[in-house]
Amino acid sequence: PQAKLVLSGHSMGGWLVSSAAAGFSTIPLLPDVAVTEKRTAEVDLPVRGVALLFPVLTHVGSTPHATWTTRFLVRPVVRTLLSWAAGLLGYLMPLAVTSAVVRRLERIRCITRARDYCRIAPHVPRFETFLNSVQMSYDEFRSIFDMPSELSAFFIRHERNVAFFYAKHDGWVMPGFPEEVEKAFPQATVQRGLPIPHAFCIQHSAEVVALVQEWLLGLR
């Protein structure tokens, strides 16, 4: 009950953990010996900090990457057909070709990272993988519009304990939004213009870990 949490989320996960943290800041917490009534986050917030990695917080359906994909994801039959096509392609395509295509798309040159891609390549062109991806994207487009007032209020109230990390080029974030975040929450940690792609997991995990670690060490 006395634990302090640090929440972190990437992309839409940033919207999810922010919403969870905002919920923690308003619901009653477990009572202790000293306080039995009105035990709220005004007294003791269980979330110590929130780290948002390339977060999608507003109007994801209007971002540069989403404007063309939304046209294909509106109808369930289209999502299913695309998923079946991806699964069939994965079944017919040799693993070596799949790995080469994925490496080419991600421009992988490091041998160690290329081996990592070879391990995940068989799972990319599969019906389940593709259907999950397009369905999640469609749900994002339908769910994330204007930033809820509760979320803005949470950021304002706890901005010293919130960090935003934004890439220099990110097609899943509205143009100019990182600058708006910096102006709206001046006491928050806002790092924008990072030379790291939105999908950072394999090639840039170490750099992202270093950024978050530095922020955590300075967290009060």
Backbone as numpy.savetxt, mean C-alpha at the origin, in Angstrom:
# Nx Ny Nz CAx CAy CAz Cx Cy Cz
-2.48 -5.81 26.54 -3.30 -4.58 26.54 -2.45 -3.31 26.54
-1.24 -3.38 27.09 -0.40 -2.20 27.17 0.53 -2.06 25.97
0.46 -2.98 25.03 1.36 -2.97 23.88 1.10 -1.75 23.00
2.19 -1.22 22.45 2.10 -0.12 21.50 2.37 -0.68 20.11
1.50 -0.40 19.18 1.61 -0.95 17.84 2.15 0.08 16.87
2.95 -0.39 15.91 3.35 0.40 14.76 2.79 -0.28 13.53
1.89 0.39 12.84 1.23 -0.18 11.68 1.91 0.31 10.41
2.03 -0.58 9.43 2.62 -0.20 8.15 1.81 -0.83 7.03
1.61 -0.07 5.97 0.85 -0.59 4.83 1.38 -0.04 3.53
1.29 -0.86 2.49 1.77 -0.47 1.16 0.58 -0.32 0.22
0.59 0.74 -0.60 -0.43 0.96 -1.61 -1.81 1.04 -0.95
-2.76 0.17 -1.35 -4.07 0.19 -0.70 -3.95 -0.20 0.77
-2.92 -0.97 1.11 -2.69 -1.32 2.51 -2.48 -0.10 3.38
-1.96 0.99 2.77 -1.82 2.22 3.51 -3.17 2.79 3.92
-4.13 2.70 3.01 -5.49 3.15 3.31 -6.11 2.26 4.41
-5.84 0.96 4.34 -6.42 0.03 5.31 -5.87 0.26 6.72
-4.54 0.35 6.84 -3.97 0.51 8.18 -4.27 1.90 8.74
-4.38 2.90 7.88 -4.75 4.23 8.36 -6.17 4.22 8.92
-7.05 3.53 8.22 -8.42 3.41 8.71 -8.47 2.64 10.02
-7.65 1.60 10.13 -7.59 0.83 11.38 -7.06 1.70 12.51
-6.01 2.47 12.25 -5.44 3.34 13.28 -6.44 4.41 13.70
-7.17 4.96 12.73 -8.19 5.96 13.05 -9.27 5.35 13.92
-9.60 4.07 13.67 -10.57 3.38 14.51 -10.05 3.19 15.92
-8.77 2.85 16.05 -8.18 2.70 17.37 -8.22 4.01 18.15
-8.15 5.11 17.44 -8.08 6.40 18.13 -9.44 6.86 18.65
-10.52 6.15 18.31 -11.84 6.58 18.75 -12.57 5.55 19.60
-12.22 4.27 19.49 -12.92 3.26 20.27 -12.35 3.19 21.68
-13.15 2.82 22.67 -12.63 2.68 24.04 -11.59 1.57 24.10
-10.57 1.79 24.90 -9.54 0.77 25.08 -9.84 -0.04 26.32
-9.03 -1.07 26.53 -9.23 -1.90 27.71 -8.96 -1.08 28.98
-9.81 -1.19 29.99 -9.59 -0.41 31.21 -8.40 -0.95 32.00
-7.80 -0.09 32.79 -6.74 -0.54 33.69 -7.07 -0.08 35.10
-6.13 -0.22 36.00 -6.40 0.10 37.40 -6.68 1.59 37.59
-5.95 2.43 36.85 -6.04 3.88 37.07 -7.29 4.50 36.45
-7.70 4.01 35.29 -8.80 4.63 34.57 -9.83 3.57 34.23
-11.07 3.79 34.63 -12.12 2.81 34.35 -13.22 3.39 33.48
-13.30 4.72 33.35 -14.32 5.36 32.54 -13.67 6.30 31.54
-14.35 6.44 30.39 -13.86 7.31 29.33 -12.42 6.98 28.95
-12.15 5.70 28.89 -10.80 5.25 28.53 -10.70 5.25 27.02
-10.22 6.34 26.44 -10.13 6.47 24.99 -8.70 6.78 24.60
-8.50 6.90 23.29 -7.16 7.18 22.77 -6.68 8.57 23.17
-7.59 9.44 23.67 -7.13 10.73 24.16 -6.20 10.54 25.35
-6.37 9.41 26.05 -5.52 9.10 27.19 -4.33 8.25 26.76
-4.58 7.23 25.95 -3.50 6.31 25.62 -3.79 5.65 24.27
-3.15 6.11 23.24 -3.34 5.57 21.91 -2.55 4.27 21.76
-3.18 3.14 21.44 -2.44 1.89 21.33 -1.55 1.83 20.10
-1.81 2.68 19.11 -0.97 2.71 17.91 0.09 3.78 18.10
1.33 3.34 18.16 2.42 4.28 18.40 2.77 5.06 17.13
2.64 4.41 15.99 2.98 5.09 14.75 2.40 4.39 13.55
2.35 5.10 12.43 1.83 4.55 11.18 2.80 4.91 10.06
3.32 3.89 9.37 4.22 4.11 8.24 3.49 3.72 6.96
3.34 4.66 6.05 2.58 4.45 4.82 3.54 4.44 3.63
3.64 3.28 2.98 4.57 3.09 1.88 3.85 3.24 0.55
4.11 4.35 -0.14 3.48 4.64 -1.42 1.96 4.45 -1.33
1.35 5.09 -0.33 -0.06 4.81 -0.05 -1.02 5.37 -1.10
-2.08 4.63 -1.35 -3.18 5.06 -2.20 -4.31 5.48 -1.25
-4.50 6.79 -1.10 -5.44 7.29 -0.10 -6.66 7.98 -0.69
-6.59 8.41 -1.96 -7.73 9.09 -2.56 -7.84 8.76 -4.05
-9.05 8.66 -4.53 -9.37 8.62 -5.97 -8.45 7.69 -6.78
-8.31 6.46 -6.33 -7.41 5.55 -7.04 -7.91 5.29 -8.46
-9.22 5.33 -8.67 -9.76 5.08 -10.01 -9.44 6.17 -11.01
-8.94 7.32 -10.53 -8.60 8.42 -11.42 -7.10 8.60 -11.60
-6.30 7.72 -11.01 -4.85 7.81 -11.15 -4.43 7.42 -12.56
-3.24 7.82 -13.00 -2.81 7.53 -14.37 -2.87 6.05 -14.74
-2.45 5.16 -13.84 -2.46 3.73 -14.16 -3.86 3.15 -14.20
-4.78 3.78 -13.46 -6.12 3.20 -13.34 -7.07 3.64 -14.44
-6.81 4.76 -15.07 -7.78 5.31 -16.01 -8.08 4.37 -17.19
-7.08 3.62 -17.64 -7.35 2.72 -18.76 -7.79 1.34 -18.28
-7.32 0.91 -17.09 -7.70 -0.43 -16.62 -9.15 -0.49 -16.18
-9.70 0.64 -15.69 -11.08 0.62 -15.23 -12.05 0.25 -16.35
-11.71 0.58 -17.57 -12.59 0.27 -18.69 -12.75 -1.23 -18.89
-11.72 -1.98 -18.53 -11.75 -3.43 -18.74 -12.26 -4.19 -17.52
-12.29 -3.54 -16.36 -12.61 -4.26 -15.13 -14.03 -4.03 -14.64
-14.81 -3.22 -15.37 -16.16 -2.91 -14.92 -17.05 -4.14 -14.92
-16.94 -4.97 -15.94 -17.83 -6.13 -16.07 -17.16 -7.38 -15.52
-17.88 -8.14 -14.68 -17.30 -9.37 -14.11 -16.87 -10.37 -15.17
-17.61 -10.45 -16.28 -17.26 -11.41 -17.32 -15.90 -11.08 -17.94
-15.59 -9.80 -18.05 -14.29 -9.39 -18.60 -13.18 -9.79 -17.65
-13.38 -9.60 -16.35 -12.36 -9.98 -15.37 -12.12 -11.47 -15.41
-13.19 -12.24 -15.55 -13.05 -13.70 -15.59 -12.35 -14.16 -16.85
-12.72 -13.59 -17.99 -12.09 -13.98 -19.25 -10.60 -13.64 -19.27
-10.26 -12.47 -18.76 -8.86 -12.10 -18.69 -8.07 -13.07 -17.80
-8.69 -13.49 -16.72 -8.03 -14.41 -15.80 -7.84 -15.78 -16.44
-8.86 -16.26 -17.16 -8.73 -17.54 -17.85 -7.65 -17.46 -18.93
-7.58 -16.33 -19.63 -6.55 -16.16 -20.66 -5.16 -16.18 -20.04
-5.00 -15.54 -18.90 -3.71 -15.54 -18.22 -3.34 -16.94 -17.76
-4.33 -17.66 -17.22 -4.06 -19.03 -16.79 -3.68 -19.94 -17.94
-4.37 -19.80 -19.08 -4.06 -20.61 -20.26 -2.67 -20.29 -20.78
-2.34 -19.00 -20.79 -1.02 -18.60 -21.25 0.07 -19.17 -20.35
-0.19 -19.15 -19.05 0.78 -19.71 -18.11 0.94 -21.21 -18.27
-0.13 -21.91 -18.63 -0.08 -23.35 -18.83 0.71 -23.70 -20.09
0.55 -22.91 -21.13 1.19 -23.21 -22.41 2.63 -22.68 -22.48
2.93 -21.64 -21.73 4.24 -21.00 -21.84 5.26 -21.72 -20.97
6.41 -22.10 -21.51 7.46 -22.73 -20.71 7.92 -21.81 -19.58
8.36 -22.41 -18.49 8.77 -21.64 -17.32 9.91 -20.68 -17.65
10.84 -21.14 -18.48 11.98 -20.28 -18.83 11.51 -19.02 -19.54
10.50 -19.17 -20.40 9.98 -18.01 -21.12 9.26 -17.07 -20.16
8.45 -17.65 -19.25 7.75 -16.84 -18.26 8.72 -16.04 -17.41
9.77 -16.70 -16.94 10.77 -16.01 -16.12 11.45 -14.90 -16.90
11.76 -15.16 -18.16 12.42 -14.15 -18.99 11.52 -12.94 -19.20
10.23 -13.19 -19.43 9.29 -12.09 -19.64 9.17 -11.24 -18.39
9.01 -11.90 -17.23 8.88 -11.17 -15.97 10.14 -10.37 -15.69
11.28 -10.98 -15.90 12.55 -10.28 -15.68 12.66 -9.08 -16.61
12.22 -9.26 -17.84 12.30 -8.17 -18.81 11.40 -7.01 -18.41
10.19 -7.34 -17.96 9.25 -6.31 -17.56 9.77 -5.51 -16.36
10.42 -6.22 -15.44 10.95 -5.57 -14.25 12.39 -5.10 -14.42
12.99 -5.42 -15.56 14.36 -5.00 -15.87 15.34 -5.51 -14.82
15.23 -6.78 -14.52 16.10 -7.41 -13.53 17.43 -7.77 -14.17
18.51 -7.30 -13.56 19.83 -7.66 -14.06 20.66 -8.39 -13.01
20.35 -8.17 -11.76 21.09 -8.83 -10.69 20.78 -10.33 -10.68
21.79 -11.16 -10.65 21.60 -12.61 -10.72 20.80 -13.12 -9.53
21.11 -12.62 -8.34 20.40 -13.08 -7.14 18.91 -12.77 -7.24
18.59 -11.56 -7.65 17.19 -11.17 -7.77 16.53 -11.90 -8.92
17.27 -12.19 -9.96 16.71 -12.96 -11.07 16.30 -14.35 -10.61
17.08 -14.93 -9.72 16.71 -16.24 -9.18 15.43 -16.15 -8.35
15.28 -15.05 -7.62 14.04 -14.85 -6.87 12.84 -14.80 -7.80
13.00 -14.13 -8.93 11.92 -14.04 -9.90 11.62 -15.40 -10.52
12.66 -16.21 -10.71 12.43 -17.55 -11.26 11.57 -18.38 -10.32
11.70 -18.13 -9.02 10.90 -18.90 -8.05 9.45 -18.47 -8.05
9.19 -17.17 -8.28 7.80 -16.70 -8.23 7.12 -16.72 -9.60
7.92 -16.84 -10.66 7.37 -16.77 -12.02 6.24 -17.77 -12.27
6.33 -19.03 -11.78 5.24 -19.97 -12.05 3.90 -19.54 -11.48
3.92 -18.66 -10.48 2.67 -18.26 -9.83 2.04 -17.02 -10.45
2.77 -16.37 -11.37 2.26 -15.12 -11.95 1.15 -15.37 -12.97
1.39 -16.13 -14.04 0.32 -16.32 -15.03 -0.60 -17.48 -14.65
-1.34 -17.32 -13.56 -2.30 -18.33 -13.11 -3.67 -17.69 -12.99
-4.69 -18.50 -13.20 -6.06 -17.99 -13.13 -6.33 -17.33 -11.78
-5.99 -18.03 -10.69 -6.29 -17.52 -9.35 -5.53 -16.23 -9.07
-4.26 -16.18 -9.46 -3.45 -14.99 -9.21 -4.00 -13.79 -9.95
-4.29 -13.97 -11.22 -4.76 -12.85 -12.04 -6.14 -12.40 -11.60
-7.04 -13.35 -11.33 -8.39 -12.98 -10.90 -8.35 -12.22 -9.59
-7.52 -12.66 -8.66 -7.40 -11.96 -7.39 -6.90 -10.53 -7.60
-5.94 -10.36 -8.50 -5.37 -9.05 -8.76 -6.39 -8.09 -9.38
-7.09 -8.55 -10.40 -8.04 -7.66 -11.07 -9.25 -7.38 -10.18
-9.66 -8.37 -9.38 -10.80 -8.15 -8.48 -10.42 -7.15 -7.39
-9.20 -7.28 -6.86 -8.75 -6.34 -5.84 -8.67 -4.93 -6.41
-8.15 -4.81 -7.65 -8.08 -3.50 -8.29 -9.46 -2.89 -8.45
-10.41 -3.71 -8.91 -11.77 -3.21 -9.11 -12.38 -2.75 -7.79
-12.13 -3.51 -6.71 -12.65 -3.12 -5.40 -12.03 -1.81 -4.93
-10.74 -1.64 -5.21 -10.08 -0.38 -4.86 -10.74 0.80 -5.58
-10.98 0.62 -6.87 -11.55 1.70 -7.67 -12.92 2.12 -7.15
-13.66 1.15 -6.60 -15.00 1.44 -6.11 -15.02 1.98 -4.69
-13.90 1.80 -3.96 -13.90 2.10 -2.52 -13.20 3.39 -2.14
-12.13 3.74 -2.85 -11.28 4.84 -2.41 -11.54 6.07 -3.27
-12.19 7.07 -2.64 -12.47 8.33 -3.33 -11.88 9.47 -2.50
-12.73 10.35 -1.99 -12.24 11.41 -1.12 -11.76 10.82 0.20
-10.76 11.46 0.78 -10.28 11.00 2.08 -11.35 11.25 3.14
-11.76 10.23 3.88 -12.78 10.41 4.92 -12.33 11.44 5.94
-13.29 12.18 6.48 -12.97 13.22 7.46 -12.33 12.61 8.71
-12.76 11.38 9.06 -12.17 10.73 10.24 -10.69 10.45 10.04
-10.32 10.11 8.79 -8.93 9.82 8.49 -8.09 11.09 8.52
-8.62 12.16 7.94 -7.91 13.44 7.98 -7.72 13.91 9.42
-8.78 13.74 10.23 -8.69 14.16 11.63 -7.63 13.35 12.37
-7.54 12.07 12.06 -6.53 11.23 12.71 -5.13 11.70 12.34
-4.89 11.96 11.05 -3.58 12.41 10.61 -3.20 13.74 11.27
-4.17 14.65 11.37 -3.90 15.95 11.99 -3.56 15.79 13.46
-4.30 14.94 14.13 -4.12 14.78 15.56 -2.82 14.06 15.91
-2.41 13.11 15.05 -1.23 12.30 15.37 -0.15 12.41 14.30
-0.09 13.56 13.62 0.80 13.66 12.46 2.27 13.48 12.83
2.66 13.77 14.06 4.05 13.56 14.46 4.43 12.07 14.41
3.44 11.21 14.48 3.70 9.77 14.51 3.30 9.08 13.21
3.15 9.86 12.16 2.77 9.29 10.86 3.85 9.62 9.84
4.19 8.63 9.02 5.19 8.83 7.97 4.60 8.43 6.63
4.80 9.29 5.64 4.37 9.03 4.26 5.62 8.90 3.39
5.68 7.82 2.61 6.79 7.62 1.69 6.24 7.55 0.27
6.71 8.44 -0.60 6.19 8.50 -1.97 7.33 8.42 -2.99
7.05 7.73 -4.08 8.02 7.60 -5.17 8.01 8.85 -6.04
9.10 9.04 -6.76 9.18 10.17 -7.68 8.18 10.01 -8.81
8.05 8.79 -9.30 7.08 8.49 -10.35 6.20 7.34 -9.88
4.92 7.61 -9.69 4.00 6.58 -9.21 2.65 6.77 -9.89
2.34 5.88 -10.81 1.09 5.97 -11.56 -0.14 5.61 -10.77
0.05 5.16 -9.51 -1.10 4.81 -8.68 -1.43 5.90 -7.67
-0.77 7.03 -7.77 -1.02 8.16 -6.87 -1.39 9.37 -7.72
-2.39 10.12 -7.29 -2.82 11.30 -8.03 -1.66 12.29 -8.14
-1.42 12.86 -9.32 -0.35 13.85 -9.48 -0.52 15.01 -8.51
0.57 15.36 -7.83 0.54 16.46 -6.89 0.05 16.11 -5.50
-0.42 14.88 -5.30 -0.97 14.52 -3.99 0.09 14.50 -2.88
1.30 13.97 -3.14 2.31 14.02 -2.06 2.57 15.45 -1.57
2.58 16.41 -2.49 2.77 17.81 -2.08 1.59 18.28 -1.22
0.38 17.85 -1.56 -0.79 18.21 -0.76 -0.69 17.63 0.65
-0.21 16.39 0.74 -0.04 15.75 2.05 0.96 16.54 2.88
2.06 16.95 2.27 3.09 17.69 2.97 2.56 19.00 3.53
1.68 19.67 2.77 1.10 20.94 3.22 0.03 20.72 4.28
-0.77 19.66 4.11 -1.88 19.42 5.04 -1.40 18.93 6.40
-0.30 18.18 6.42 0.20 17.61 7.67 1.67 17.98 7.84
1.96 19.23 8.15 3.34 19.72 8.17 4.23 19.07 9.22
3.65 18.51 10.26 4.46 17.89 11.31 4.68 16.41 11.08
4.07 15.87 10.05 4.28 14.46 9.71 5.60 14.31 8.95
6.10 13.10 8.93 7.27 12.78 8.11 6.79 12.48 6.70
7.19 13.29 5.75 6.79 13.09 4.35 8.06 13.04 3.49
8.33 11.88 2.96 9.46 11.72 2.05 8.89 11.45 0.66
9.09 12.38 -0.24 8.57 12.24 -1.59 9.72 12.34 -2.59
9.44 11.90 -3.81 10.48 11.93 -4.83 11.50 10.82 -4.68
11.13 9.75 -3.99 12.08 8.64 -3.79 12.32 7.91 -5.11
13.57 7.52 -5.39 13.88 6.78 -6.63 13.57 5.30 -6.50
12.37 5.00 -6.04 11.94 3.63 -5.78 10.57 3.44 -6.42
10.34 2.35 -7.13 9.04 2.15 -7.77 7.95 1.77 -6.78
6.72 1.92 -7.22 5.57 1.56 -6.38 5.65 0.09 -5.97
5.94 -0.79 -6.92 6.10 -2.22 -6.62 7.57 -2.49 -6.29
7.92 -2.25 -5.04 9.33 -2.26 -4.64 9.83 -3.60 -4.09
8.93 -4.56 -3.90 9.20 -5.68 -3.01 10.51 -6.44 -3.26
10.80 -6.79 -4.50 11.97 -7.63 -4.74 13.23 -6.80 -4.95
13.15 -5.77 -5.75 14.37 -5.04 -6.10 14.78 -4.00 -5.07
13.84 -3.48 -4.30 14.17 -2.33 -3.46 13.73 -2.51 -2.00
13.57 -3.73 -1.56 13.13 -3.97 -0.19 14.12 -3.41 0.83
15.40 -3.59 0.58 16.42 -3.13 1.53 16.35 -1.62 1.71
16.18 -0.89 0.60 16.11 0.56 0.69 14.89 1.01 1.50
13.75 0.34 1.27 12.54 0.72 2.00 12.67 0.39 3.48
13.26 -0.75 3.79 13.49 -1.12 5.20 14.35 -0.07 5.88
15.39 0.39 5.20 16.28 1.40 5.79 15.54 2.70 6.07
14.66 3.10 5.15 13.89 4.33 5.34 12.97 4.23 6.56
12.25 3.11 6.64 11.31 2.92 7.75 12.06 2.78 9.07
13.19 2.09 9.04 13.98 1.92 10.27 14.47 3.25 10.80
14.94 4.11 9.91 15.40 5.43 10.33 14.27 6.22 10.98
13.07 6.13 10.37 11.92 6.83 10.94 11.54 6.25 12.31
11.57 4.92 12.43 11.21 4.27 13.70 12.15 4.68 14.83
13.43 4.78 14.52 14.40 5.14 15.55 14.16 6.55 16.09
13.58 7.40 15.27 13.29 8.76 15.72 11.87 8.95 16.20
11.09 7.87 16.26 9.69 7.97 16.68 9.60 8.21 18.17
8.73 9.13 18.54 8.56 9.44 19.96 7.29 8.77 20.49
